[in-house]
């Protein structure tokens, strides 16, 4: 069963990386810098970076996780990370 994780983030919707955000690759994943808020976020895995980069190419978050190869047992952690990124504006609904 899919559920809304927070009051803002809905993984059944389409998202994209905010156009205000630049991703800088790092050995651990990437740094996400928001030029609007000057907030710096850490994307701690390369798969999470791939998910954030490709959100705009998929019809919803679940399809993006499938395309990136996120294992089923890791989905809750990735959904929680994406909810946090949505809450701080790094990703936004399309």
Secondary structure, DSSP 8 states (H G I E B T S, - for coil): -----SSS--TTS-EEE-TTEEEEEETTEEEEEETTT--EEEE-SHHHHHHHHHGGGSSSHHHHHHHHT--GGGHHHHHHHHHHHHHTTSEEE-
